[in-house]
Amino acid sequence: MTQVTSSVPAKPSRPWYREPFTWLVFGLPATSIVTSLTLVTIAVNNRDPVLDRDVPMVQLDPHKLRVLTPEQRAIYEASLRPAREARNHAASPEMPPPRP
């Protein structure tokens, strides 16, 4: 019997870091993790001033407050109150108390 030999020489095996699919398997998830951590860092360091409770949203006009009646003044102050404080005014007849 004749023995059949392969005419194609065997490829030498390469190290794992030389394989292109290895970088897809490890690289894409690693890139997404680094990107998400970067975005979290940016979000924590640059807070949205709208969500900052210590900063007043709108400055009241002192001249306008002097010329308004007490009823008009209450309406004016309520119209400038942030939505997160005045949101429930339609559901209940009472306005929420002002922030300290």
C-alpha positions in Angstrom: 0.0 0.0 0.0 1.1 3.5 -0.7 1.1 6.0 2.1 -0.5 9.4 1.4 1.3 12.4 2.8 -0.1 15.9 3.1 1.5 18.3 0.7 0.5 21.2 2.9 3.1 21.9 5.5 1.8 22.3 9.1 1.5 25.9 10.3 3.7 26.7 13.3 1.4 27.6 16.3 1.5 31.2 17.2 1.2 32.6 20.8 -2.3 33.6 21.9 -1.6 37.3 21.7 -0.8 37.0 18.0 -4.2 35.7 17.2 -6.6 38.4 15.9 -9.8 36.8 17.4 -8.2 36.9 20.8 -8.2 40.7 20.7 -11.9 40.7 19.7 -12.8 38.4 22.6 -10.9 40.4 25.2 -10.6 43.8 23.6 -14.2 44.7 23.0 -15.5 44.0 26.5 -12.4 45.7 28.0 -13.0 48.7 25.9 -16.6 48.9 27.0 -15.6 48.7 30.7 -13.1 51.4 30.4 -15.6 53.6 28.5 -18.3 53.1 31.2 -15.9 53.9 34.0 -14.8 57.0 32.2 -18.4 58.2 31.7 -19.2 57.5 35.4 -16.2 59.5 36.5 -17.3 62.4 34.2 -20.8 62.3 35.5 -19.8 62.3 39.2 -17.3 65.1 38.8 -19.6 67.3 36.7 -22.9 67.3 38.5 -25.9 68.8 36.9 -26.6 72.1 38.6 -30.4 71.5 38.1 -30.1 68.6 40.6 -28.0 70.6 43.1 -30.3 71.4 46.0 -28.1 74.1 47.5 -28.2 76.4 44.5 -31.4 78.4 44.0 -33.0 77.7 40.6 -34.2 81.2 39.8 -33.4 84.4 41.6 -36.4 86.4 42.7 -36.6 90.0 41.5 -36.5 92.2 44.7 -38.1 95.2 42.9 -41.0 93.1 41.6 -41.5 91.6 45.1 -41.8 95.1 46.6 -44.6 96.2 44.3 -46.7 93.0 44.4 -49.5 92.3 46.9 -49.1 89.3 49.2 -51.4 87.2 47.0 -49.6 88.1 43.8 -46.3 87.6 45.6 -47.3 84.0 46.6 -48.4 83.3 43.0 -45.1 84.7 41.7 -43.0 82.7 44.1 -45.0 79.5 43.4 -44.5 80.0 39.6 -40.7 80.0 40.1 -40.6 77.0 42.3 -38.9 74.0 40.7 -41.1 71.2 39.3 -39.8 68.7 41.8 -41.2 70.7 44.6 -44.4 72.0 43.0 -45.3 68.9 41.0 -48.1 67.7 43.3 -50.1 70.9 43.3 -52.6 69.4 40.8 -53.2 66.3 43.0 -53.6 68.0 46.3 -55.0 71.5 47.2 -52.0 72.2 49.4 -48.7 73.5 48.2 -45.6 71.8 49.5 -43.7 73.7 52.2 -40.8 75.8 51.0 -37.3 74.6 51.3 -35.3 75.8 54.4 
